[in-house]
Amino acid sequence: MAKKRESLIVASKIKAYIKSKKMMTSSESLEAISEKVYSMLDAAIDRTKANRRSTVKAQDL
């Protein structure tokens, strides 16, 4: 079984935003959103390294 990673999102902020759009949030969606953020950050880190930098910039996202 894979080790669960720490969430990178603020669940209450995500839920409030989705609620403001007249929608509901499932518990699974919060984990999926956090995993998507991990994926985006990993890709940005890879791009940063490929460009021989140590600072992740907005352009890397």
Long-range contacts (C-beta under 8 A, 24 or more apart in sequence): 5-34, 5-35, 5-38, 7-31, 7-34, 8-34, 8-37, 8-38, 8-41, 9-33, 9-34, 9-37
